[in-house]
Amino acid sequence: MLTLLTRRCTSAGAIVTELFDLLGAGAVGTSPEDLAAHAHDWFPVALLRDRRGEPGQGPSAVVRPPDAAAVSTLLEWAQETGTPVVPFGGGSSVVRGIEPSGAVVIDLERLNAISEVDEKSRLVTAGAGVTGPELRAHLAERGYLLGHEPQSIDISTVGGWLATRACGQLSARYGGIEDLVAGLEAVLPGGRVVRTKTAPRRSTGPDLAGLMIGSEGALGIVTEATLRVSPLPTERADLCVRFEHMTEGVKACRLLAQSDLAPTMVRLYDPEDATLFLRNHPDEPPGPLLLTSFDGTDGVTRRDRAAGLMDGTTGPAALVAHWWEHRNDAVEEFRKVMAGEGPLGPHGIVDTIEVAGTWSVLRDLYHSLKDALSEVAMVVGCHLSHVYPDGACLYFTMGSTCESDEQAEEVDARWWAVAMRTTLDSGGTISHHHGIGRARAGWIEEELGEWFEVLRQIKKAIDPKGIMNPGVMGL
Ligand SMILES: Cc1cc2nc3c(=O)[nH]c(=O)nc-3n(C[C@H](O)[C@H](O)[C@H](O)COP(=O)(O)OP(=O)(O)OC[C@H]3O[C@@H](n4cnc5c(N)ncnc54)[C@H](O)[C@@H]3O)c2cc1C
């Protein structure tokens, strides 16, 4: 352990000099390109400010520690000197999770080791900086998949998934990232390295590893995770069903989620979202449109049983294949719109807000949000996805053309205010999988109630100097 006196680094120059001494010049980036690439995440307003050349204050330095020991050294130094630090995975957060404002960014890209698959226990251990494509390729070569497939898989990392409590498109079968973690290693402010024993389940007090899952860099840095993997499915049966009204589609999703049919993915698009999603498809049927798939050798039987549960008209299964092929196209399209190159013109803005609710509140939650957002956005589409026996996620996409970037910022702020207020008033939860970041920080206290004060106390106990990603989650 370092023996540092309590002191404060007062300038960016002093910080960089100390980081050179700690980790060597090769681990510290200060070039304008490096600082700019770590100045923000994919929050639309950050992209909008970027496109008009006003990205805001980036980090004072970008550090790339080679291993967990170096992360420990860094966090000991950061605590001793009171230097704020911001962990960085792929930078794909969409909720202002990364907004360094002069802090030191810790990019975890060098923590990129992946173990062999433990085939007996079906586990793999991956460093926090392992990217989605790296892990997917490693597992596929060995006949496995993780089953966590967020739309942003190409631009995100293992550490980021855990830190945001992310959820992928195949969650109906494989669960959210929290269901796939069998053990993890993390470094806390001050440099303490904590590691959970890998185990299928335990009754050893509260879930301490769970404190790190969804902590958004506010409590420490996840350096490694042991994850559950499944054999790659070899067969898939697809089903497309059209409904007259969303109510029938929502009921179909509920029956599916509460059945023993184990779909791999379930998505119900409302008419506007179906139009958005299928705009490039020649045979676009009107929504509401349900797309679902069943993996396994008995997939066809389960698919046919599912069709029997639903009060709709069967559509072309080719649309489901279209979804599988194009399911991540939105990443590039979103980037284009926010660069001013898309159909919304030079000042267009697009944002997405996902919330969740039990089946008892979901119908009202959908209509309240749809109506409220339609008053403040030109286009509002919604799909229901990530189904559970007790409820589901509603994922809204809003788009507007604006006369200026300043107006676009105001429009976006209105979307967030309207969506958060309406969700809380309708008995929903304010985030299903993107997390809180700073975009939702104004509503987290109301969402958590008395637990928010407990969270604040936990933050104080683990991070007494408040150096970890200050401001994220309202902490
Ligand atoms: C087009 C698009 C589609 C998306 N689709 C999905 C989706 O389907 N499902 C979904 O869940 N999300 C989705 N997201 C959001 C985003 O990709 C996820 O939140 C993802 O998990 C973030 O991973 P990352 O590696 O990019 O993390 P980053 O963006 O780098 O970081 C996210 C937060 O976690 C912290 N952090 C990062 N790494 C660590 C670490 N090792 N230890 C501690 N804290 C850390 C950061 O400080 C930050 O607060 C999407 C984003 C975009 C742009």
The ligand as an SDF file (V2000), in Angstrom:
LIG
                    3D

 53 58  0  0  0  0  0  0  0  0999 V2000
  -27.8830    2.8100  -28.8550 C   0  0  0  0  0  0  0  0  0  0  0  0
  -27.8240    2.2990  -27.4350 C   0  0  0  0  0  0  0  0  0  0  0  0
  -28.5280    1.1560  -27.0940 C   0  0  0  0  0  0  0  0  0  0  0  0
  -28.5150    0.6790  -25.7720 C   0  0  0  0  0  0  0  0  0  0  0  0
  -29.1700   -0.4770  -25.4780 N   0  0  0  0  0  0  0  0  0  0  0  0
  -29.1450   -0.9700  -24.2010 C   0  0  0  0  0  0  0  0  0  0  0  0
  -29.7920   -2.1920  -23.8700 C   0  0  0  0  0  0  0  0  0  0  0  0
  -30.3380   -2.8870  -24.7340 O   0  0  0  0  0  0  0  0  0  0  0  0
  -29.7720   -2.6060  -22.5740 N   0  0  0  0  0  0  0  0  0  0  0  0
  -29.1300   -1.8820  -21.6090 C   0  0  0  0  0  0  0  0  0  0  0  0
  -29.1310   -2.3050  -20.4560 O   0  0  0  0  0  0  0  0  0  0  0  0
  -28.4980   -0.7260  -21.9020 N   0  0  0  0  0  0  0  0  0  0  0  0
  -28.4750   -0.2530  -23.1630 C   0  0  0  0  0  0  0  0  0  0  0  0
  -27.8190    0.9210  -23.4670 N   0  0  0  0  0  0  0  0  0  0  0  0
  -27.1470    1.6810  -22.3990 C   0  0  0  0  0  0  0  0  0  0  0  0
  -25.6710    1.2670  -22.1630 C   0  0  0  0  0  0  0  0  0  0  0  0
  -25.1290    0.6370  -23.2970 O   0  0  0  0  0  0  0  0  0  0  0  0
  -25.5790    0.3660  -20.9370 C   0  0  0  0  0  0  0  0  0  0  0  0
  -25.8770    1.1410  -19.8030 O   0  0  0  0  0  0  0  0  0  0  0  0
  -24.2230   -0.3210  -20.7440 C   0  0  0  0  0  0  0  0  0  0  0  0
  -24.3570   -1.2790  -19.7280 O   0  0  0  0  0  0  0  0  0  0  0  0
  -23.1010    0.6220  -20.3900 C   0  0  0  0  0  0  0  0  0  0  0  0
  -21.8720   -0.0830  -20.5180 O   0  0  0  0  0  0  0  0  0  0  0  0
  -20.5160    0.6880  -20.8220 P   0  0  0  0  0  0  0  0  0  0  0  0
  -19.4220   -0.3000  -20.7870 O   0  0  0  0  0  0  0  0  0  0  0  0
  -20.6350    1.4730  -22.0710 O   0  0  0  0  0  0  0  0  0  0  0  0
  -20.4430    1.6290  -19.5510 O   0  0  0  0  0  0  0  0  0  0  0  0
  -20.1110    3.1790  -19.4740 P   0  0  0  0  0  0  0  0  0  0  0  0
  -21.0620    3.9510  -20.2970 O   0  0  0  0  0  0  0  0  0  0  0  0
  -18.6760    3.3780  -19.7410 O   0  0  0  0  0  0  0  0  0  0  0  0
  -20.4010    3.4600  -17.9440 O   0  0  0  0  0  0  0  0  0  0  0  0
  -21.6990    3.4460  -17.4300 C   0  0  0  0  0  0  0  0  0  0  0  0
  -21.6680    3.7980  -15.9470 C   0  0  0  0  0  0  0  0  0  0  0  0
  -20.9970    2.7810  -15.2180 O   0  0  0  0  0  0  0  0  0  0  0  0
  -19.7860    3.2610  -14.6400 C   0  0  0  0  0  0  0  0  0  0  0  0
  -18.7900    2.2090  -14.8750 N   0  0  0  0  0  0  0  0  0  0  0  0
  -18.3290    1.7570  -16.0690 C   0  0  0  0  0  0  0  0  0  0  0  0
  -17.4750    0.7350  -15.8760 N   0  0  0  0  0  0  0  0  0  0  0  0
  -17.4020    0.5360  -14.5460 C   0  0  0  0  0  0  0  0  0  0  0  0
  -16.6970   -0.3810  -13.7150 C   0  0  0  0  0  0  0  0  0  0  0  0
  -15.8850   -1.3050  -14.2170 N   0  0  0  0  0  0  0  0  0  0  0  0
  -16.8640   -0.2950  -12.3680 N   0  0  0  0  0  0  0  0  0  0  0  0
  -17.6880    0.6320  -11.8250 C   0  0  0  0  0  0  0  0  0  0  0  0
  -18.3650    1.5270  -12.5710 N   0  0  0  0  0  0  0  0  0  0  0  0
  -18.2260    1.4760  -13.9030 C   0  0  0  0  0  0  0  0  0  0  0  0
  -19.5100    4.5930  -15.3160 C   0  0  0  0  0  0  0  0  0  0  0  0
  -18.8050    5.4780  -14.4820 O   0  0  0  0  0  0  0  0  0  0  0  0
  -20.9130    5.0750  -15.6470 C   0  0  0  0  0  0  0  0  0  0  0  0
  -21.5010    5.6780  -14.5360 O   0  0  0  0  0  0  0  0  0  0  0  0
  -27.7950    1.4010  -24.7860 C   0  0  0  0  0  0  0  0  0  0  0  0
  -27.0470    2.5240  -25.1540 C   0  0  0  0  0  0  0  0  0  0  0  0
  -27.0490    2.9750  -26.4600 C   0  0  0  0  0  0  0  0  0  0  0  0
  -26.2110    4.1680  -26.8180 C   0  0  0  0  0  0  0  0  0  0  0  0
  1  2  1  0
  2  3  1  0
  2 52  2  0
  3  4  2  0
  4  5  1  0
  4 50  1  0
  5  6  2  0
  6  7  1  0
  6 13  1  0
  7  8  2  0
  7  9  1  0
  9 10  1  0
 10 11  2  0
 10 12  1  0
 12 13  2  0
 13 14  1  0
 14 15  1  0
 14 50  1  0
 15 16  1  0
 16 17  1  0
 16 18  1  0
 18 19  1  0
 18 20  1  0
 20 21  1  0
 20 22  1  0
 22 23  1  0
 23 24  1  0
 24 25  2  0
 24 26  1  0
 24 27  1  0
 27 28  1  0
 28 29  2  0
 28 30  1  0
 28 31  1  0
 31 32  1  0
 32 33  1  0
 33 34  1  0
 33 48  1  0
 34 35  1  0
 35 36  1  0
 35 46  1  0
 36 37  1  0
 36 45  1  0
 37 38  2  0
 38 39  1  0
 39 40  1  0
 39 45  2  0
 40 41  1  0
 40 42  2  0
 42 43  1  0
 43 44  2  0
 44 45  1  0
 46 47  1  0
 46 48  1  0
 48 49  1  0
 50 51  2  0
 51 52  1  0
 52 53  1  0
M  END
$$$$
